[in-house]
Amino acid sequence: MSAVLIRILTCDGLAGGEICGEEFGGDTGFLPLVTLRRRAREAGWRRRRRGRDLCPACVKDGAR
């Protein structure tokens, strides 16, 4: 038996009244959370207060 740790950020922005759900990450290698967040920020993702993550499309649309 084997196990793999996969870290994924999911967008919490509202798109058309529903949660966007866009994902970032998914690397099967061990990736520290700090590194994942840095890469996401470089790709246009933003972390809001209270821990909400927003994808570049929701940031552009002004989703809160």
DODREN-908528 format. One record per residue (C-alpha): residue number from 1; x, z, y; residue in three letters. Coordinates in steps of 0.5 Angstrom, whole numbers, plus 500, padded with zeros to 3 digits. Each point is the difference from the previous one (the first is absolute). Layout:
<gubas>
<guba><k>NUM</k><X>X</X><Z>Z</Z><Y>Y</Y><r>ALA</r></guba>
...
</gubas>
This chain:
<gubas>
<guba><k>1</k><X>500</X><Z>500</Z><Y>500</Y><r>MET</r></guba>
<guba><k>2</k><X>502</X><Z>499</Z><Y>507</Y><r>SER</r></guba>
<guba><k>3</k><X>498</X><Z>501</Z><Y>507</Y><r>ALA</r></guba>
<guba><k>4</k><X>501</X><Z>496</Z><Y>506</Y><r>VAL</r></guba>
<guba><k>5</k><X>499</X><Z>503</Z><Y>507</Y><r>LEU</r></guba>
<guba><k>6</k><X>497</X><Z>495</Z><Y>505</Y><r>ILE</r></guba>
<guba><k>7</k><X>499</X><Z>502</Z><Y>507</Y><r>ARG</r></guba>
<guba><k>8</k><X>495</X><Z>496</Z><Y>504</Y><r>ILE</r></guba>
<guba><k>9</k><X>497</X><Z>501</Z><Y>507</Y><r>LEU</r></guba>
<guba><k>10</k><X>493</X><Z>498</Z><Y>501</Y><r>THR</r></guba>
<guba><k>11</k><X>497</X><Z>498</Z><Y>507</Y><r>CYS</r></guba>
<guba><k>12</k><X>494</X><Z>505</Z><Y>503</Y><r>ASP</r></guba>
<guba><k>13</k><X>498</X><Z>495</Z><Y>505</Y><r>GLY</r></guba>
<guba><k>14</k><X>493</X><Z>498</Z><Y>501</Y><r>LEU</r></guba>
<guba><k>15</k><X>498</X><Z>493</Z><Y>499</Y><r>ALA</r></guba>
<guba><k>16</k><X>493</X><Z>498</Z><Y>501</Y><r>GLY</r></guba>
<guba><k>17</k><X>498</X><Z>507</Z><Y>499</Y><r>GLY</r></guba>
<guba><k>18</k><X>504</X><Z>501</Z><Y>493</Y><r>GLU</r></guba>
<guba><k>19</k><X>507</X><Z>503</Z><Y>499</Y><r>ILE</r></guba>
<guba><k>20</k><X>505</X><Z>494</Z><Y>500</Y><r>CYS</r></guba>
<guba><k>21</k><X>503</X><Z>502</Z><Y>494</Y><r>GLY</r></guba>
<guba><k>22</k><X>506</X><Z>495</Z><Y>501</Y><r>GLU</r></guba>
<guba><k>23</k><X>507</X><Z>503</Z><Y>496</Y><r>GLU</r></guba>
<guba><k>24</k><X>507</X><Z>500</Z><Y>501</Y><r>PHE</r></guba>
<guba><k>25</k><X>505</X><Z>502</Z><Y>495</Y><r>GLY</r></guba>
<guba><k>26</k><X>500</X><Z>500</Z><Y>493</Y><r>GLY</r></guba>
<guba><k>27</k><X>507</X><Z>499</Z><Y>498</Y><r>ASP</r></guba>
<guba><k>28</k><X>501</X><Z>503</Z><Y>493</Y><r>THR</r></guba>
<guba><k>29</k><X>507</X><Z>503</Z><Y>502</Y><r>GLY</r></guba>
<guba><k>30</k><X>500</X><Z>507</Z><Y>502</Y><r>PHE</r></guba>
<guba><k>31</k><X>499</X><Z>499</Z><Y>508</Y><r>LEU</r></guba>
<guba><k>32</k><X>501</X><Z>506</Z><Y>504</Y><r>PRO</r></guba>
<guba><k>33</k><X>493</X><Z>501</Z><Y>504</Y><r>LEU</r></guba>
<guba><k>34</k><X>505</X><Z>500</Z><Y>507</Y><r>VAL</r></guba>
<guba><k>35</k><X>502</X><Z>493</Z><Y>498</Y><r>THR</r></guba>
<guba><k>36</k><X>494</X><Z>498</Z><Y>498</Y><r>LEU</r></guba>
<guba><k>37</k><X>497</X><Z>502</Z><Y>507</Y><r>ARG</r></guba>
<guba><k>38</k><X>506</X><Z>497</Z><Y>504</Y><r>ARG</r></guba>
<guba><k>39</k><X>499</X><Z>493</Z><Y>496</Y><r>ARG</r></guba>
<guba><k>40</k><X>492</X><Z>500</Z><Y>502</Y><r>ALA</r></guba>
<guba><k>41</k><X>502</X><Z>502</Z><Y>507</Y><r>ARG</r></guba>
<guba><k>42</k><X>505</X><Z>494</Z><Y>500</Y><r>GLU</r></guba>
<guba><k>43</k><X>494</X><Z>496</Z><Y>497</Y><r>ALA</r></guba>
<guba><k>44</k><X>495</X><Z>502</Z><Y>506</Y><r>GLY</r></guba>
<guba><k>45</k><X>497</X><Z>506</Z><Y>496</Y><r>TRP</r></guba>
<guba><k>46</k><X>498</X><Z>506</Z><Y>505</Y><r>ARG</r></guba>
<guba><k>47</k><X>499</X><Z>507</Z><Y>498</Y><r>ARG</r></guba>
<guba><k>48</k><X>494</X><Z>503</Z><Y>504</Y><r>ARG</r></guba>
<guba><k>49</k><X>499</X><Z>507</Z><Y>501</Y><r>ARG</r></guba>
<guba><k>50</k><X>497</X><Z>504</Z><Y>495</Y><r>ARG</r></guba>
<guba><k>51</k><X>504</X><Z>496</Z><Y>495</Y><r>GLY</r></guba>
<guba><k>52</k><X>496</X><Z>493</Z><Y>500</Y><r>ARG</r></guba>
<guba><k>53</k><X>504</X><Z>494</Z><Y>499</Y><r>ASP</r></guba>
<guba><k>54</k><X>498</X><Z>493</Z><Y>503</Y><r>LEU</r></guba>
<guba><k>55</k><X>502</X><Z>493</Z><Y>498</Y><r>CYS</r></guba>
<guba><k>56</k><X>503</X><Z>495</Z><Y>505</Y><r>PRO</r></guba>
<guba><k>57</k><X>493</X><Z>497</Z><Y>500</Y><r>ALA</r></guba>
<guba><k>58</k><X>496</X><Z>506</Z><Y>502</Y><r>CYS</r></guba>
<guba><k>59</k><X>505</X><Z>502</Z><Y>505</Y><r>VAL</r></guba>
<guba><k>60</k><X>499</X><Z>494</Z><Y>503</Y><r>LYS</r></guba>
<guba><k>61</k><X>493</X><Z>500</Z><Y>500</Y><r>ASP</r></guba>
<guba><k>62</k><X>500</X><Z>507</Z><Y>503</Y><r>GLY</r></guba>
<guba><k>63</k><X>497</X><Z>504</Z><Y>494</Y><r>ALA</r></guba>
<guba><k>64</k><X>500</X><Z>507</Z><Y>500</Y><r>ARG</r></guba>
</gubas>
